[in-house]
Amino acid sequence: MKTECPAWAPPLLAVQFLTRVPVPAVGRLSEEAVRVGLGRAVAWFPLVGAVVGSISAGTLLLAEHAWPRLVAVIVALIAEALITGAFHEDAVADFCDGVGGGRNPEHVRQIMKDSRIGSYGTLGLTLGVSLRATLMYSLSEYLTLAAIVAAATFGRLSAVIVMATTPPAPTDQIGLGNKVRAGMRTRDVVLACGLAIPGLLPFAFAAPLRLLCGVVAAATFLVWLRPLLTRRVGGATGDCLGFAVYTTQLLLLMAATAW
C-alpha cells in the first residue's frame, strides 16, 4: 500500500530539519509519513536557505541604521544562529576535528560523534565564522541582500548535491541525514535545483559574472569533496553535509567580494 504524505508536509519538514522554528503541524504526521516526507523535504532545502539568508541580510541592513556595519554583521550572525541553532557551524567543527585528527574512517566518524570540540574544530570554526563575518562586512551595499541570500540558497542546495552523489558512511545508527537520504528521489533533487532559482536570481541580475565564478568555485569544491569523503570518512555523514553547506556559502561570498 502506498504511504500517504500530505503535500504540505515536505516543506514544513524542511523547515524543521534546517531551523529551530517550531512546526507543530509536523507532530500530527505518522512515523511512516515523516519518513517519506523527509526524503521529499530535500527539494525545499534551497528555499528554506533563501528565507534564512533573507532574515540574516535583512537583520544586517536594519542593524546598520543603528550601529557600524561590523556590529551589524555580528548581530546578523547571532540572529541566524538563533534561527538555525548553529546547525552548520556545529558540523564544521565536528568535520574539522574528525578529518584533522582521525587515523582511519572509523576513527574519523567516532571523533565526529563526540560532542566535545578539539583544536582542529576550534580553529576551523573560528576561521570559518571570521571569514564569513569579514566577507559580509566587505559586501557592497547593492550586493548585500542578493549575495547573502544566494549564498544561503546555494549552500543548502550543495547538501542535496552531496547526498545525491556521495554514498552514506557506514554508521552504527541511522542518523537523521541518512533518514532524509533514504527517501530522496531523483525528482526531489531536480526540484531542489528549480527551487534554488528564486534565491539565486537577484544575484544573477546584480552581478552575473560574480555568481558564475562563485558557482564554478563551489562546484569544483564539491567535485573535490566527494573522493575526500569516500577516502577519509567512508562516505557522507550529517557533519559532512553541514561542512559542504558552510564552505559553499563562503565561496559564493568570496566571489561576491572579489576584485
PyMOL commands that set and color helices and strands:
alter all, ss='L'
color gray80, all
select helices_A, chain A and resi 9-18+24-28+31-63+69-84+87-101+105-113+119-138+141-165+176-182+186-195+197-206+208-233+238-257
alter helices_A, ss='H'
color red, helices_A
deselect
rebuild
show_as cartoon
